[in-house]
């Protein structure tokens, strides 16, 4: 079971999950290719050392990738990175002030980047190497908008429609005025009231 699944609150559901991009393995791949080239060129010992180093770097990259979680729920943003030393950030959607994306040229070409979550109180949390960072930001923004709109929607549903407030357009300025109005509140011209 994932960290996000284990830490869900009552009524909370995961909407979107992201992971680290495969670019975290580029160091290991580069060292491995260099080791193979050295072995082919006749420097077997140096090539073998580079292959061992490639395996160690690849193992650390795998541990980092498999122990990183980035989730957006209908209530929070949940992020956990690390294995032996764990770092977790959980920000309520109502406390998210902004979410930024930073991408260099390789990130733009291969679809990864750094997200920066800004919360109330001036906190800025940076997480590097996330796959599809713009989609992650979009999902956070959509959930924030839903949380912010929920009280307004609930109020409009629970409030009864205004009674006796028939409206019409002003014949001079086309703004909406009451049907019984004698003077347009927008343009100030006298209008003929509509009688039932």
C-alpha positions in Angstrom: 0.0 0.0 0.0 1.4 3.4 -0.9 2.0 6.3 1.4 -0.8 8.3 0.0 -3.3 5.4 0.4 -2.2 4.9 4.0 -2.7 8.5 4.9 -6.1 9.3 3.4 -8.5 11.1 5.7 -12.3 10.3 5.9 -14.0 11.3 2.6 -10.7 11.9 0.9 -9.9 10.3 -2.5 -6.8 10.4 -4.7 -7.5 12.3 -7.9 -4.0 12.2 -9.6 -0.6 10.6 -8.9 2.7 11.5 -10.5 6.2 9.9 -10.2 9.8 10.7 -10.8 10.8 10.8 -14.5 13.1 8.2 -16.0 15.7 11.0 -16.3 16.8 10.1 -12.7 18.6 7.2 -14.4 20.7 9.3 -16.8 23.7 9.4 -14.6 23.8 5.6 -14.3 23.1 5.2 -18.1 26.0 7.6 -18.9 28.4 5.8 -16.6 27.4 2.4 -18.1 27.9 3.5 -21.7 31.2 5.0 -20.8 32.3 1.8 -19.0 31.3 -0.3 -22.1 33.2 2.1 -24.4 36.3 1.8 -22.2 36.1 -2.0 -22.2 35.8 -2.0 -26.0 38.7 0.4 -26.3 40.9 -2.0 -24.3 40.8 -0.4 -20.9 39.1 -3.3 -19.3 39.8 -2.5 -15.6 38.7 1.2 -15.9 35.6 0.0 -17.9 34.7 -2.5 -15.3 35.0 0.1 -12.5 32.7 2.4 -14.5 30.2 -0.4 -14.9 30.2 -1.1 -11.1 29.8 2.7 -10.4 27.0 2.7 -12.9 25.2 -0.1 -11.0 25.6 1.7 -7.7 24.3 5.0 -9.1 21.5 3.1 -10.8 20.5 1.4 -7.5 20.3 4.8 -5.7 18.3 6.2 -8.6 15.9 3.2 -8.4 15.5 3.6 -4.6 14.8 7.3 -5.1 12.2 6.6 -7.8 10.4 3.8 -6.1 10.2 5.7 -2.8 8.8 9.0 -4.1 5.1 9.7 -4.3 3.3 12.8 -5.6 -0.5 12.7 -5.1 -3.3 15.2 -5.4 -6.5 14.3 -3.5 -9.8 16.2 -3.3 -8.5 17.7 0.0 -4.7 17.8 0.0 -1.4 17.7 -1.9 0.6 14.7 -0.6 4.3 14.3 -1.4 6.7 11.8 0.1 10.4 11.4 -1.0 13.2 9.3 0.5 13.7 5.9 1.9 15.9 5.9 5.0 15.5 9.6 5.6 12.0 10.4 4.6 10.6 13.8 3.8 6.9 14.3 3.5 4.8 17.4 2.7 1.0 17.5 3.1 -0.7 20.8 2.2 -4.4 21.3 2.5 -5.8 22.6 -0.8 -7.2 25.6 1.1 -3.6 26.5 2.1 -2.1 26.3 -1.4 -1.2 29.8 -2.6 0.4 28.8 -5.8 2.3 26.0 -7.6 5.1 26.8 -10.0 6.9 24.7 -12.5 10.6 25.1 -13.4 12.0 23.4 -16.5 15.4 23.5 -18.2 15.9 22.6 -21.8 16.3 18.9 -21.2 13.2 18.9 -19.0 11.3 20.6 -21.7 12.4 18.1 -24.3 11.8 15.0 -22.2 8.8 16.1 -20.1 10.1 16.5 -16.6 10.7 19.4 -14.2 10.7 20.9 -10.8 7.5 21.8 -9.0 7.4 24.5 -6.3 4.5 24.5 -4.0 3.8 27.8 -2.2 1.7 27.6 0.9 0.3 30.1 3.3 2.8 31.4 5.7 5.5 31.7 3.0 6.5 28.1 2.7 8.1 27.0 -0.6 8.6 23.3 -1.2 10.7 22.2 -4.2 10.6 18.8 -5.7 12.8 17.9 -8.7 12.5 15.5 -11.6 8.8 15.0 -11.6 7.2 13.5 -14.7 4.6 15.8 -16.5 4.9 18.7 -14.0 2.4 20.9 -15.9 -0.2 18.1 -15.6 0.5 17.9 -11.8 0.1 21.7 -11.5 -3.2 21.6 -13.5 -4.6 18.8 -11.3 -3.7 20.8 -8.1 -5.2 24.0 -9.6 -8.4 22.2 -10.6 -8.9 20.7 -7.1 -8.1 24.1 -5.4 -10.8 25.7 -7.6 -13.3 23.0 -6.7 -12.6 23.6 -3.0 -12.9 27.3 -3.3 -16.1 27.1 -5.3 -17.8 24.6 -3.0 -19.1 27.1 -0.4 -20.5 29.4 -3.1 -22.3 26.5 -4.9 -23.7 25.2 -1.6 -25.0 28.7 -0.8 -26.6 29.2 -4.1 -28.3 25.8 -3.9 -29.6 26.4 -0.3 -30.7 30.0 -0.9 -34.3 30.2 -2.3 -34.7 32.2 -5.5 -35.7 35.9 -4.9 -39.4 36.3 -5.1 -41.1 39.3 -6.7 -37.9 40.5 -8.5 -38.8 40.4 -12.1 -36.2 42.0 -14.3 -36.0 43.4 -17.8 -33.5 45.3 -20.0 -33.4 49.1 -20.0 -34.5 50.2 -23.5 -31.7 52.8 -23.5 -28.6 51.1 -22.2 -29.6 47.4 -22.2 -28.6 46.9 -18.6 -30.7 44.7 -16.3 -33.2 46.6 -14.1 -36.3 45.7 -12.1 -39.5 45.4 -14.1 -41.2 48.0 -11.9 -38.4 50.5 -12.1 -39.2 54.1 -13.2 -35.6 55.2 -13.6 -32.7 53.1 -14.9 -30.1 52.9 -12.1 -27.3 52.5 -14.8 -28.0 55.4 -17.3 -30.4 57.5 -15.2 -33.1 57.8 -17.9 -36.8 57.5 -17.1 -38.4 54.3 -18.3 -41.9 53.1 -18.4 -42.6 50.6 -15.6 -44.0 47.2 -16.6 -47.2 46.4 -14.8 -48.5 42.9 -14.2 
